[in-house]
Amino acid sequence: MEEIRARRGDPLVAEEYLPGRLHTLETLGDGWEPRVLGSFRTTLSPPPFFVEERLEWAPPPPETAQVLRQLEALGVGFGACHTEFVVHEGRARIIEVNYRLIGDHCDFLLADLLGVPLFEQILRVHLGEALPGRPVPRPRHAVAEPVIADRCGTLVAAPGPLQMDDGPVRLAYRPQRAVGDTVSLTRTNRDYLGTVRAIGPGQDEVNAALARFRATHDWTIA
């Protein structure tokens, strides 16, 4: 660390294994106002592997103010920003800061949850426009849940792209591996076979719809 500081004078983010609960913070800034769009709570595989098994819409944790101060110190305030951080014993510690929207299909969930043309707003900010008025929060819940390979082999059965309604829950599935692909187990996010997105009125409805979707579709590696 001291060697790096001797070569650079700008703020640095150092990574290490951090205990605690993993969250994201999604922000959009126009150079004057950094606006919090929302937060996802991330479920990880047990150590020593690092696989993101589920991203679930959740209120920003109480420690979010700490993260915003750290982003300000890093000079973050313009455009879309996706920040990952861990909360442990009341302290928020940043893992990474990305000047982009969240990935893994949660960017589409975020736009649907907010009910605004999010991608258009990002473009307008870069064209020099100020952020529009704050959207009115809607009581919705959302999850992005990948289907993860559990063995090496050849993918011999899997659904194609799907969009469907399960009662009040809207589901979408996007494959990331095609039937016939060779699967090598890496114990990372590269093991995703596809991702299911679900958005609905509440947590119970969304979880039940996800369970039914997975139970009625087959992913087979032989």
N, CA and C of each residue as an Amber inpcrd file, in Angstrom:
protein
   666
   0.8270000  -1.1990000   0.0000000   0.0000000   0.0000000   0.0000000
   0.8690000   1.2610000   0.0000000   1.9160000   1.2630000   0.8240000
   2.7820000   2.4400000   0.8900000   3.4810000   2.6760000  -0.4440000
   3.8600000   1.5960000  -1.1110000   4.5100000   1.7400000  -2.4190000
   3.5660000   2.3720000  -3.4320000   2.2930000   1.9610000  -3.4050000
   1.3040000   2.5240000  -4.3320000   1.0770000   3.9990000  -4.0170000
   0.9760000   4.3350000  -2.7360000   0.7490000   5.7280000  -2.3540000
   1.9030000   6.6230000  -2.7710000   3.1010000   6.0570000  -2.8150000
   4.2590000   6.8460000  -3.2330000   4.1880000   7.2030000  -4.7100000
   3.4560000   6.4080000  -5.4820000   3.3560000   6.6430000  -6.9240000
   2.1000000   7.3950000  -7.3150000   1.0650000   7.3870000  -6.4420000
  -0.2180000   7.9900000  -6.8120000  -0.7360000   8.8400000  -5.6560000
  -1.3650000   9.9490000  -6.0110000  -1.8900000  10.8280000  -4.9800000
  -3.3990000  10.8130000  -4.8760000  -4.0830000  10.0640000  -5.7830000
  -5.5440000  10.0440000  -5.7630000  -6.0400000   8.9700000  -4.7960000
  -7.3270000   9.0330000  -4.3910000  -7.8600000   8.0350000  -3.4500000
  -7.8050000   6.6300000  -4.0450000  -7.6220000   5.6370000  -3.1810000
  -7.5240000   4.2460000  -3.5920000  -8.5620000   3.4120000  -2.8620000
  -8.9910000   2.3290000  -3.5000000  -9.8330000   1.3270000  -2.8640000
  -9.0350000   0.0330000  -2.8250000  -8.7760000  -0.4920000  -1.6320000
  -8.0310000  -1.7420000  -1.4730000  -9.0070000  -2.8560000  -1.1360000
  -8.8470000  -4.0260000  -1.7770000  -9.7430000  -5.1520000  -1.5640000
  -9.1050000  -6.1890000  -0.6370000  -9.9470000  -6.8170000   0.1770000
  -9.5580000  -7.9280000   1.0200000 -10.8180000  -8.7310000   1.3280000
 -10.6720000  -9.9160000   1.9240000 -11.8590000 -10.6560000   2.3310000
 -12.5170000  -9.9300000   3.5000000 -13.7910000  -9.6320000   3.3600000
 -14.5050000  -8.8670000   4.3750000 -15.7000000  -9.6660000   4.8820000
 -15.8200000  -9.8360000   6.1900000 -17.0180000 -10.4880000   6.7290000
 -18.2130000  -9.5400000   6.6580000 -19.4070000 -10.0990000   6.6610000
 -20.6020000  -9.2660000   6.6920000 -21.5440000  -9.5570000   5.5550000
 -22.5670000  -8.7180000   5.4350000 -23.6050000  -8.8890000   4.4250000
 -23.3060000  -7.9990000   3.2310000 -23.4090000  -8.5830000   2.0260000
 -23.0700000  -7.8590000   0.8040000 -24.2970000  -7.1310000   0.2580000
 -24.1110000  -5.8570000  -0.0580000 -25.1700000  -5.0190000  -0.6210000
 -24.6330000  -4.2920000  -1.8560000 -25.5560000  -3.7800000  -2.6400000
 -25.1890000  -2.8420000  -3.6940000 -25.8870000  -1.5180000  -3.4220000
 -25.3240000  -0.4610000  -3.9670000 -25.9730000   0.8490000  -3.9490000
 -25.9540000   1.3790000  -5.3670000 -27.1310000   1.7020000  -5.8840000
 -27.2690000   2.1910000  -7.2560000 -27.5640000   3.6860000  -7.2070000
 -26.7190000   4.4780000  -7.8390000 -26.8850000   5.9250000  -7.8090000
 -26.8150000   6.4940000  -9.2220000 -27.3880000   7.6750000  -9.3620000
 -27.3200000   8.4180000 -10.6210000 -27.0930000   9.8820000 -10.2820000
 -26.0570000  10.4680000 -10.8470000 -25.7430000  11.8570000 -10.5510000
 -25.6930000  12.7100000 -11.7980000 -26.0450000  13.9850000 -11.6540000
 -25.9760000  14.9220000 -12.7810000 -24.8800000  15.9700000 -12.5800000
 -23.9950000  15.7170000 -11.6250000 -22.9330000  16.6700000 -11.3200000
 -23.2820000  17.5950000 -10.1820000 -24.5600000  17.6770000  -9.8480000
 -25.0150000  18.5000000  -8.7260000 -25.6170000  17.6380000  -7.6210000
 -26.3770000  16.6480000  -8.0360000 -27.0830000  15.8200000  -7.0560000
 -26.8060000  14.3420000  -7.3280000 -26.1570000  13.6300000  -6.4010000
 -26.0500000  12.1780000  -6.5360000 -27.2930000  11.5310000  -5.9180000
 -28.1270000  10.9240000  -6.7230000 -29.4020000  10.3900000  -6.2550000
 -29.3160000   8.8780000  -6.0610000 -29.7630000   8.4160000  -4.9010000
 -29.8300000   6.9850000  -4.6350000 -31.0620000   6.4110000  -5.3390000
 -30.8370000   5.4640000  -6.2460000 -31.9400000   4.8220000  -6.9620000
 -32.4810000   3.6210000  -6.2050000 -31.6040000   2.9330000  -5.4940000
 -32.0420000   1.7610000  -4.7570000 -30.8700000   0.8700000  -4.4020000
 -31.1950000  -0.3280000  -3.9300000 -30.1720000  -1.2230000  -3.4130000
 -30.6140000  -2.6680000  -3.6120000 -29.6430000  -3.5260000  -3.8620000
 -29.8850000  -4.9650000  -3.9060000 -29.0520000  -5.6350000  -2.8130000
 -29.6230000  -6.6770000  -2.2310000 -28.9080000  -7.4960000  -1.2540000
 -28.4550000  -8.7640000  -1.9750000 -27.1770000  -9.1010000  -1.8570000
 -26.5930000 -10.1960000  -2.6120000 -26.3430000 -11.3950000  -1.7150000
 -26.8130000 -12.5500000  -2.1710000 -26.5310000 -13.8150000  -1.4820000
 -25.3630000 -14.4960000  -2.1710000 -24.3460000 -14.8600000  -1.3960000
 -23.1240000 -15.4650000  -1.9320000 -23.0320000 -16.9320000  -1.5540000
 -22.2770000 -17.6850000  -2.3590000 -21.9580000 -19.0570000  -2.0140000
 -21.0290000 -19.0630000  -0.7990000 -20.9700000 -20.1720000  -0.0850000
 -20.0620000 -20.2380000   1.0690000 -18.6050000 -20.1110000   0.6310000
 -17.7480000 -19.4990000   1.4690000 -16.3180000 -19.4520000   1.1690000
 -15.7670000 -20.8800000   1.0550000 -14.6780000 -21.1030000   0.3230000
 -13.7740000 -20.0860000  -0.2310000 -14.1750000 -19.6110000  -1.6260000
 -15.3210000 -20.0530000  -2.1420000 -15.7280000 -19.6520000  -3.4830000
 -16.5390000 -18.3590000  -3.4160000 -16.6590000 -17.7010000  -4.5670000
 -17.3790000 -16.4250000  -4.6210000 -18.3110000 -16.4690000  -5.8300000
 -19.5320000 -16.9510000  -5.5800000 -20.5540000 -17.0040000  -6.6180000
 -21.7650000 -16.2090000  -6.1240000 -22.2120000 -15.2600000  -6.9200000
 -23.4000000 -14.4970000  -6.5600000 -24.6270000 -15.3270000  -6.9210000
 -25.3190000 -15.8190000  -5.8950000 -26.4050000 -16.7730000  -6.0950000
 -27.7740000 -16.1100000  -6.2010000 -27.8740000 -14.8680000  -5.7700000
 -29.1880000 -14.2180000  -5.7780000 -29.0030000 -12.7350000  -5.4870000
 -29.7090000 -11.8890000  -6.2340000 -29.7460000 -10.4630000  -5.9480000
 -31.1970000 -10.0710000  -5.7230000 -31.4570000  -9.5080000  -4.5530000
 -32.8300000  -9.2350000  -4.1350000 -32.9810000  -7.7540000  -3.7820000
 -34.0190000  -7.1500000  -4.3280000 -34.3190000  -5.7530000  -4.0440000
 -34.5650000  -5.5780000  -2.5540000 -33.9380000  -4.5870000  -1.9630000
 -34.0710000  -4.3610000  -0.5240000 -33.8430000  -2.8900000  -0.2270000
 -34.4270000  -2.3780000   0.8530000 -34.1540000  -0.9890000   1.2210000
 -32.6600000  -0.8010000   1.4870000 -32.0870000   0.3450000   1.1140000
 -30.6830000   0.6000000   1.4540000 -30.4760000   0.4640000   2.9590000
 -29.4240000  -0.2210000   3.3950000 -29.2260000  -0.4130000   4.8390000
 -28.9130000   0.9010000   5.5340000 -29.0450000   0.9370000   6.8660000
 -28.7780000   2.1770000   7.6050000 -27.3800000   2.7390000   7.3830000
 -26.4260000   1.8740000   7.0210000 -25.0450000   2.3150000   6.8340000
 -24.8100000   2.9890000   5.4850000 -25.8710000   3.1800000   4.6920000
 -25.7300000   3.7760000   3.3640000 -25.0880000   5.1610000   3.4180000
 -25.3750000   5.9270000   4.4570000 -24.7800000   7.2680000   4.5770000
 -23.2540000   7.1910000   4.5920000 -22.7050000   6.1330000   5.1970000
 -21.2450000   5.9640000   5.1950000 -20.7300000   5.7670000   3.7650000
 -21.4720000   4.9740000   2.9830000 -21.0640000   4.6990000   1.6080000
 -21.1050000   5.9820000   0.7840000 -22.1330000   6.7840000   0.9610000
 -22.2500000   8.0310000   0.2050000 -21.0900000   8.9760000   0.5280000
 -20.6690000   9.0090000   1.7860000 -19.5190000   9.8520000   2.1380000
 -18.2460000   9.3350000   1.4750000 -18.1060000   8.0180000   1.4180000
 -16.9290000   7.4470000   0.7700000 -16.9420000   7.7200000  -0.7370000
 -18.1140000   7.6420000  -1.3560000 -18.2090000   7.9510000  -2.7820000
 -17.8710000   9.4160000  -3.0430000 -18.3100000  10.2910000  -2.1490000
 -17.9760000  11.7070000  -2.2940000 -16.4640000  11.9050000  -2.2180000
 -15.8060000  11.1850000  -1.3070000 -14.3500000  11.3030000  -1.1840000
 -13.6440000  10.7970000  -2.4330000 -14.2630000   9.8300000  -3.1250000
 -13.6900000   9.3040000  -4.3600000 -14.0160000  10.1740000  -5.5710000
 -14.8600000  11.1780000  -5.3770000 -15.2120000  12.0700000  -6.4770000
 -16.3340000  11.5470000  -7.3550000 -17.1090000  10.6070000  -6.8360000
 -18.2160000  10.0360000  -7.6110000 -19.4260000  10.9550000  -7.5020000
 -19.9680000  11.3710000  -8.6430000 -21.1470000  12.2270000  -8.5730000
 -21.8180000  12.4540000  -9.9100000 -21.2870000  11.8160000 -10.9620000
 -21.8600000  12.0460000 -12.2840000 -22.1110000  10.7200000 -12.9890000
 -23.3080000  10.5970000 -13.5540000 -23.6580000   9.3950000 -14.2910000
 -24.0920000   8.2660000 -13.3770000 -24.3560000   7.1100000 -14.0010000
 -24.7750000   5.9370000 -13.2470000 -23.5730000   5.3300000 -12.5330000
 -23.7910000   4.8570000 -11.3040000 -22.7240000   4.2330000 -10.5370000
 -23.2870000   3.0450000  -9.7610000 -22.5760000   1.9400000  -9.8350000
 -22.9440000   0.7070000  -9.1340000 -21.8380000   0.4090000  -8.1290000
 -22.1850000   0.4480000  -6.8370000 -21.2180000   0.2530000  -5.7650000
 -21.5780000  -0.9990000  -4.9810000 -20.5890000  -1.8280000  -4.7160000
 -20.7870000  -3.0020000  -3.8760000 -20.0770000  -2.7680000  -2.5490000
 -20.7530000  -3.1130000  -1.4570000 -20.1580000  -2.9010000  -0.1370000
 -20.6630000  -3.9440000   0.8510000 -19.8830000  -4.1470000   1.8830000
 -20.2080000  -5.1020000   2.9400000 -20.5040000  -4.3360000   4.2250000
 -21.5510000  -4.7730000   4.9220000 -21.8880000  -4.1860000   6.2180000
 -21.5880000  -5.2120000   7.3060000 -20.8090000  -4.7850000   8.2960000
 -20.4620000  -5.6760000   9.4100000 -20.3060000  -4.8470000  10.6710000
 -21.0870000  -5.1890000  11.6850000 -21.0230000  -4.5160000  12.9870000
 -21.1500000  -3.0150000  12.8530000 -22.0890000  -2.5800000  12.0070000
 -22.3890000  -1.1630000  11.8730000 -21.4550000  -0.3850000  10.9700000
 -20.5190000  -1.0680000  10.3450000 -19.5540000  -0.3880000   9.4720000
 -19.7430000  -0.8550000   8.0320000 -19.7650000   0.1050000   7.1070000
 -19.8550000  -0.2000000   5.6810000 -18.4760000  -0.0690000   5.0600000
 -18.0670000  -1.1050000   4.3170000 -16.7550000  -1.0830000   3.6580000
 -16.9610000  -1.3780000   2.1720000 -16.4560000  -0.4970000   1.3410000
 -16.6440000  -0.6270000  -0.1040000 -15.7670000  -1.7530000  -0.6520000
 -16.3710000  -2.5440000  -1.5460000 -15.6400000  -3.5840000  -2.2720000
 -15.2190000  -3.0640000  -3.6360000 -16.1690000  -2.4860000  -4.3720000
 -15.8210000  -1.9400000  -5.6850000 -16.8130000  -0.8550000  -6.0790000
 -16.3330000   0.0560000  -6.9230000 -17.1420000   1.1470000  -7.4570000
 -17.0510000   1.0770000  -8.9740000 -18.2040000   1.0030000  -9.6250000
 -18.2510000   0.8710000 -11.0840000 -19.0820000   2.0080000 -11.6640000
 -18.4840000   2.7500000 -12.6040000 -19.2250000   3.8500000 -13.2320000
 -20.1010000   3.2840000 -14.3440000 -21.1660000   2.6020000 -13.9250000
 -22.1340000   1.9950000 -14.8380000 -23.3240000   1.5460000 -14.0220000
 -24.3620000   1.0940000 -14.7030000 -25.4750000   0.4640000 -14.0110000
 -25.0770000  -0.9180000 -13.5130000 -25.8380000  -1.4420000 -12.5670000
 -25.6720000  -2.8140000 -12.1310000 -25.9140000  -3.7510000 -13.3090000
 -25.2510000  -4.8980000 -13.3000000 -25.4330000  -5.8830000 -14.3650000
 -26.2690000  -7.0540000 -13.9050000 -26.0180000  -8.2200000 -14.5150000
 -26.7200000  -9.4580000 -14.1610000 -28.2360000  -9.3000000 -14.1940000
 -28.7180000  -8.5420000 -15.1850000 -30.1460000  -8.3620000 -15.4490000
 -30.8540000  -7.4570000 -14.4280000 -30.1320000  -7.0110000 -13.3910000
 -30.7660000  -6.1520000 -12.3960000 -30.9790000  -4.7310000 -12.9080000
 -30.2830000  -4.3340000 -13.9780000 -30.5250000  -3.0130000 -14.5480000
 -31.9490000  -2.9240000 -15.0990000 -32.4130000  -4.0040000 -15.7390000
 -33.7850000  -4.0180000 -16.2450000 -34.7880000  -4.0550000 -15.0900000
 -34.4650000  -4.8270000 -14.0410000 -35.3310000  -4.8490000 -12.8680000
 -35.4310000  -3.4660000 -12.2450000 -34.3030000  -2.7700000 -12.1700000
 -34.2750000  -1.4490000 -11.5620000 -35.1750000  -0.4790000 -12.3190000
 -35.0960000  -0.4980000 -13.6400000 -35.9440000   0.3820000 -14.4450000
 -37.4140000   0.0520000 -14.2350000 -37.7510000  -1.2460000 -14.2070000
 -39.1480000  -1.6490000 -14.0020000 -39.6440000  -1.2600000 -12.6090000
 -38.7920000  -1.4340000 -11.6060000 -39.1900000  -1.1020000 -10.2420000
 -39.4480000   0.3840000 -10.0690000 -38.5710000   1.1970000 -10.6520000
 -38.7250000   2.6470000 -10.5180000 -39.8470000   3.1830000 -11.3960000
 -40.1690000   2.4440000 -12.4650000 -41.2250000   2.8940000 -13.3730000
 -40.8440000   4.1470000 -14.1350000 -39.5510000   4.2810000 -14.4450000
 -39.0720000   5.4590000 -15.1800000 -38.2140000   4.9880000 -16.3530000
 -38.0310000   5.8270000 -17.3800000 -37.1270000   5.4860000 -18.4920000
 -35.6760000   5.6750000 -18.0540000 -35.1740000   4.7440000 -17.2680000
 -33.8760000   4.8980000 -16.6130000 -32.7410000   5.0900000 -17.6110000
 -32.7300000   4.2900000 -18.6680000 -31.6360000   4.3810000 -19.6290000
 -31.6610000   5.7370000 -20.3550000 -32.8580000   6.2260000 -20.6250000
 -32.9900000   7.5500000 -21.2430000 -32.4800000   8.6290000 -20.2980000
 -32.8020000   8.5090000 -19.0090000 -32.3340000   9.5050000 -18.0440000
 -30.8170000   9.5460000 -17.9760000 -30.1820000   8.3830000 -18.0560000
 -28.7160000   8.3540000 -18.0180000 -28.1420000   9.0820000 -19.2320000
 -28.7150000   8.8400000 -20.3980000 -28.2510000   9.5240000 -21.6030000
 -28.4600000  11.0300000 -21.4920000 -29.6090000  11.4430000 -20.9510000
 -29.8930000  12.8730000 -20.8350000 -28.9230000  13.5660000 -19.8800000
 -28.5360000  12.8800000 -18.8030000 -27.5430000  13.4320000 -17.8810000
 -26.2340000  13.6900000 -18.6200000 -25.8470000  12.7460000 -19.4840000
 -24.5960000  12.9130000 -20.2310000 -24.7190000  13.9770000 -21.3190000
 -25.9490000  14.3520000 -21.6490000 -26.1680000  15.4530000 -22.5960000
 -26.2410000  16.8010000 -21.8790000 -26.0550000  16.7850000 -20.5580000
 -26.0040000  18.0290000 -19.8010000 -27.2840000  18.4090000 -19.0920000
 -28.2880000  17.5430000 -19.1030000 -29.5560000  17.8610000 -18.4540000
 -29.5090000  17.4880000 -16.9730000 -30.3050000  18.1980000 -16.1870000
 -30.4220000  17.8860000 -14.7640000 -31.3580000  16.6900000 -14.5710000
 -31.2180000  16.0390000 -13.4340000 -32.1040000  14.9270000 -13.1200000
 -33.5480000  15.4110000 -13.0070000 -34.5110000  14.6180000 -13.4820000
 -35.9160000  14.9870000 -13.3120000 -36.3570000  14.7910000 -11.8690000
 -37.6130000  15.1070000 -11.5780000 -38.1330000  14.9180000 -10.2300000
 -38.0320000  13.4750000  -9.7890000 -38.0080000  13.2820000  -8.5010000
 -37.8770000  11.9290000  -7.9570000 -39.1210000  11.0980000  -8.2730000
 -38.9240000   9.8270000  -8.6890000 -40.0870000   8.9740000  -8.9370000
 -40.8090000   8.6390000  -7.6450000 -42.1060000   8.4180000  -7.7380000
 -42.8920000   8.0140000  -6.5730000 -42.6520000   6.5260000  -6.3270000
 -42.1610000   6.1480000  -5.1360000 -41.8880000   4.7230000  -4.8830000
 -43.1470000   3.8820000  -5.0270000 -42.9660000   2.6880000  -5.5980000
 -44.0780000   1.7540000  -5.7320000 -43.7910000   0.5220000  -4.8850000
 -44.8160000  -0.0220000  -4.2180000 -44.5870000  -1.2090000  -3.3870000
 -44.3870000  -2.4470000  -4.2580000 -43.1650000  -2.6640000  -4.6980000
 -42.8440000  -3.8110000  -5.5360000 -41.6450000  -4.5340000  -4.9580000
 -41.4910000  -5.7860000  -5.3500000 -40.3390000  -6.5720000  -4.9330000
 -39.7710000  -7.2460000  -6.1710000 -38.4610000  -7.5060000  -6.1660000
 -37.8350000  -8.0960000  -7.3450000 -36.6290000  -8.9320000  -6.9410000
 -36.3640000  -9.9340000  -7.7660000 -35.2190000 -10.8300000  -7.5510000
 -34.6250000 -11.1890000  -8.9040000 -33.3170000 -11.2400000  -8.9700000
 -32.6100000 -11.8380000 -10.1030000 -31.8770000 -13.0550000  -9.5510000
 -32.2120000 -14.2230000 -10.0870000 -31.6790000 -15.4700000  -9.5380000
 -31.0910000 -16.3230000 -10.6500000 -29.7840000 -16.5190000 -10.6660000
 -29.1800000 -17.3460000 -11.7100000 -29.4080000 -18.8280000 -11.4630000
 -29.4650000 -19.5800000 -12.5410000 -29.4190000 -21.0360000 -12.4830000
 -27.9500000 -21.4140000 -12.6430000 -27.3900000 -22.1220000 -11.6710000
 -25.9460000 -22.3280000 -11.5860000 -25.6130000 -23.7980000 -11.8190000
 -24.6460000 -24.0390000 -12.6810000 -24.1950000 -25.4040000 -12.9510000
 -23.6070000 -26.0200000 -11.6840000 -23.8870000 -27.3020000 -11.4710000
 -23.3430000 -27.9910000 -10.2980000 -22.3650000 -29.0930000 -10.6750000
 -22.0900000 -29.2380000 -11.9780000 -21.1390000 -30.2580000 -12.4280000
 -20.6120000 -29.8900000 -13.8080000 -19.5170000 -30.5080000 -14.1950000
 -18.9970000 -30.3530000 -15.5420000 -19.7330000 -31.3000000 -16.4840000
 -19.6960000 -30.9770000 -17.7660000 -20.3240000 -31.8410000 -18.7510000
 -20.8790000 -31.0500000 -19.9060000 -21.8750000 -31.6250000 -20.5630000
 -22.5340000 -30.9830000 -21.6960000 -23.9710000 -30.6560000 -21.3130000
 -24.3900000 -29.4410000 -21.5880000 -25.7630000 -29.0390000 -21.3130000
 -26.6670000 -29.6740000 -22.3660000 -27.4980000 -30.6300000 -21.9490000
 -28.3230000 -31.3750000 -22.9030000 -29.7880000 -30.9520000 -22.8680000
 -30.1910000 -30.2070000 -21.8330000 -31.5710000 -29.7170000 -21.7740000
 -31.6050000 -28.4150000 -20.9870000 -32.3080000 -27.4360000 -21.5360000
 -32.4610000 -26.1440000 -20.8690000 -33.5130000 -25.3460000 -21.6270000
 -34.2710000 -24.5080000 -20.9340000 -35.2580000 -23.6740000 -21.6300000
 -34.5910000 -22.5650000 -22.4180000 -35.2970000 -22.0810000 -23.4400000
 -34.8480000 -20.9100000 -24.1760000 -35.3530000 -19.6510000 -23.5030000
 -35.1920000 -18.4940000 -24.1480000 -35.6830000 -17.2410000 -23.5580000
 -37.1900000 -17.3090000 -23.3160000 -37.6100000 -16.8110000 -22.1610000
 -39.0250000 -16.8680000 -21.7890000 -39.4450000 -15.5830000 -21.1080000
 -40.6890000 -15.2090000 -21.3310000 -41.3500000 -14.1670000 -20.5500000
 -42.7500000 -14.6730000 -20.2420000 -43.1630000 -14.5570000 -18.9920000
 -44.4660000 -15.0890000 -18.6210000 -44.9540000 -14.4090000 -17.3520000
 -46.2430000 -14.5040000 -17.1250000 -46.8560000 -14.0130000 -15.8940000
 -47.2870000 -15.1990000 -15.0520000 -46.9890000 -15.1260000 -13.7660000
 -47.4670000 -16.0950000 -12.7970000 -48.3050000 -15.3150000 -11.7970000
 -49.5970000 -15.2130000 -12.0630000 -50.4330000 -14.3450000 -11.2480000
 -49.9470000 -12.9150000 -11.3680000 -49.6870000 -12.2560000 -10.2240000
 -49.2410000 -10.8610000 -10.2790000 -47.7450000 -10.6940000 -10.5050000
 -47.0200000 -11.7940000 -10.6830000 -45.5640000 -11.7480000 -10.8170000
 -45.1790000 -11.8900000 -12.2840000 -44.3270000 -10.9830000 -12.7580000
 -43.8070000 -11.0230000 -14.1180000 -42.4360000 -11.6870000 -14.0860000
 -42.2800000 -12.7450000 -14.8940000 -41.0370000 -13.5010000 -14.9300000
 -40.3930000 -13.3910000 -16.3000000 -39.0610000 -13.3600000 -16.3170000
 -38.3130000 -13.3830000 -17.5730000 -37.0830000 -14.2440000 -17.3600000
 -36.7930000 -15.1060000 -18.3370000 -35.6070000 -15.9570000 -18.2600000
 -34.7360000 -15.6940000 -19.4770000 -33.4420000 -15.4720000 -19.2250000
 -32.4800000 -15.2540000 -20.3040000 -31.3640000 -16.2850000 -20.1860000
 -31.2660000 -17.2200000 -21.1510000 -30.1820000 -18.2130000 -21.0730000
 -28.8150000 -17.5790000 -21.2940000 -27.8260000 -18.1210000 -20.6100000
 -26.4440000 -17.7020000 -20.8020000 -25.5770000 -18.8390000 -21.3450000
 -26.1290000 -20.0330000 -21.3890000 -25.5240000 -21.1810000 -22.0530000
 -26.5820000 -21.8220000 -22.9360000 -26.1530000 -22.3380000 -24.0960000
 -27.0750000 -22.9830000 -25.0260000 -26.9560000 -24.4940000 -24.9070000
 -28.0460000 -25.1840000 -25.2410000 -28.0040000 -26.6420000 -25.2720000
 -26.8910000 -27.0700000 -26.2250000 -26.0720000 -28.0060000 -25.7710000
 -24.9060000 -28.4530000 -26.5420000 -23.6020000 -27.8540000 -26.0650000
 -23.6690000 -26.7880000 -25.2580000 -22.4480000 -26.1660000 -24.7440000
 -21.7550000 -27.0820000 -23.7370000 -20.4280000 -27.0290000 -23.7440000
 -19.6330000 -27.7230000 -22.7390000 -19.5030000 -26.8320000 -21.5090000
 -19.7930000 -27.3940000 -20.3560000 -19.7670000 -26.6380000 -19.1080000
 -18.5680000 -27.0900000 -18.2840000 -17.7010000 -26.1540000 -17.9330000
 -16.5730000 -26.4170000 -17.0450000 -16.8300000 -25.6830000 -15.7360000
 -16.8490000 -26.4020000 -14.6460000 -17.1720000 -25.8060000 -13.3590000
 -16.0090000 -24.9530000 -12.8680000 -16.2850000 -23.6620000 -12.5890000
 -15.2480000 -22.7340000 -12.1570000 -15.4560000 -22.2130000 -10.7440000
 -16.6430000 -22.4430000 -10.1810000 -17.0100000 -21.9020000  -8.8680000
 -16.9880000 -20.3800000  -8.8660000 -17.3690000 -19.7960000 -10.0090000
 -17.5090000 -18.3490000 -10.1470000 -18.8200000 -18.0710000 -10.8860000
 -19.0780000 -16.7920000 -11.1710000 -20.2880000 -16.4390000 -11.9140000
 -20.2690000 -16.9710000 -13.3460000 -19.1390000 -17.4700000 -13.8030000
 -19.0760000 -18.0860000 -15.1350000 -19.8630000 -19.3940000 -15.1860000
 -20.2960000 -19.8900000 -14.0360000 -21.0690000 -21.1300000 -13.9910000
 -22.5590000 -20.9060000 -14.2370000 -22.9550000 -19.6590000 -14.5170000
 -24.3750000 -19.3880000 -14.7560000 -24.8230000 -20.0650000 -16.0530000
 -25.9460000 -20.7770000 -15.9680000 -26.5950000 -21.3290000 -17.1620000
 -27.6230000 -20.3500000 -17.7140000 -28.1630000 -19.5370000 -16.8590000
 -29.1410000 -18.5250000 -17.2490000 -29.6070000 -17.7970000 -16.0020000
 -30.3930000 -16.7570000 -16.1910000 -30.8670000 -15.9540000 -15.0660000
 -32.3660000 -15.7250000 -15.1810000 -33.0500000 -15.9210000 -14.0570000
 -34.4860000 -15.6530000 -13.9690000 -34.6810000 -14.3140000 -13.2720000
 -35.4650000 -13.4320000 -13.8760000 -35.8540000 -12.1750000 -13.2350000
 -37.3290000 -12.2610000 -12.8600000 -37.6450000 -11.7870000 -11.6730000
 -39.0400000 -11.7990000 -11.2250000 -39.3450000 -10.4950000 -10.5210000
 -40.4880000  -9.9300000 -10.8330000 -40.9190000  -8.6930000 -10.1950000
 -42.4060000  -8.8040000  -9.8890000 -42.7800000  -8.4430000  -8.6640000
 -44.1700000  -8.5860000  -8.2540000 -44.4900000  -7.7130000  -7.0610000
 -45.6780000  -7.8740000  -6.5080000 -46.1160000  -6.9600000  -5.4410000
 -45.4410000  -7.1700000  -4.1030000 -44.9000000  -8.3470000  -3.8490000
 -44.3040000  -8.5850000  -2.5460000 -43.3450000  -9.7500000  -2.5610000
 -42.5980000  -9.8950000  -1.4600000 -41.5540000 -10.9150000  -1.3770000
 -42.1300000 -12.3220000  -1.4790000 -43.2180000 -12.5990000  -0.7670000
 -43.7770000 -13.9450000  -0.7730000 -44.2350000 -14.3500000  -2.1680000
 -44.9150000 -13.4450000  -2.8650000 -45.3940000 -13.7560000  -4.2100000
 -44.2370000 -14.0090000  -5.1710000 -43.1950000 -13.1910000  -5.0800000
 -42.0450000 -13.3410000  -5.9720000 -41.3140000 -14.6510000  -5.6980000
 -41.0670000 -14.9720000  -4.4220000 -40.3600000 -16.2040000  -4.0930000
 -41.1500000 -17.4370000  -4.5280000 -42.4670000 -17.4100000  -4.3500000
 -43.2900000 -18.5560000  -4.7470000 -43.2720000 -18.7310000  -6.2630000
 -43.3480000 -17.6280000  -7.0180000 -43.3290000 -17.7130000  -8.4800000
 -41.9840000 -18.2300000  -8.9820000 -40.8900000 -17.7840000  -8.3640000
 -39.5700000 -18.2770000  -8.7380000 -39.4520000 -19.7820000  -8.5000000
 -39.9500000 -20.2390000  -7.3540000 -39.8820000 -21.6600000  -7.0360000
 -40.6790000 -22.4770000  -8.0460000 -41.8540000 -21.9890000  -8.4350000
 -42.6560000 -22.7170000  -9.4160000 -41.9670000 -22.7430000 -10.7820000
 -41.3510000 -21.6310000 -11.1530000 -40.6660000 -21.5770000 -12.4510000
 -39.5400000 -22.6050000 -12.5060000 -38.7350000 -22.6550000 -11.4630000
 -37.6050000 -23.5810000 -11.4630000 -38.0710000 -25.0280000 -11.4000000
 -39.1930000 -25.2610000 -10.7240000 -39.7020000 -26.6300000 -10.5970000
 -40.2800000 -27.1550000 -11.9170000 -40.7210000 -26.2670000 -12.7830000
 -41.3770000 -26.6920000 -14.0260000 -40.4620000 -26.6170000 -15.2470000
 -39.1890000 -26.2890000 -15.0440000 -38.2330000 -26.2600000 -16.1430000
 -37.0080000 -27.0980000 -15.7850000 -36.3470000 -27.5980000 -16.8160000
 -35.2830000 -28.5700000 -16.6180000 -33.9700000 -28.0520000 -17.1870000
 -32.9200000 -28.1440000 -16.3890000 -31.5550000 -27.8690000 -16.8240000
 -30.7530000 -29.1420000 -16.5360000 -30.3030000 -29.8050000 -17.5620000
 -29.6250000 -31.0910000 -17.3990000 -28.2230000 -31.0370000 -17.9940000
 -27.2440000 -31.3980000 -17.1800000 -25.8540000 -31.5080000 -17.6390000
 -25.4700000 -32.9840000 -17.5870000 -25.0480000 -33.5160000 -18.7150000
 -24.6960000 -34.9470000 -18.7910000 -23.2240000 -35.1060000 -19.1530000
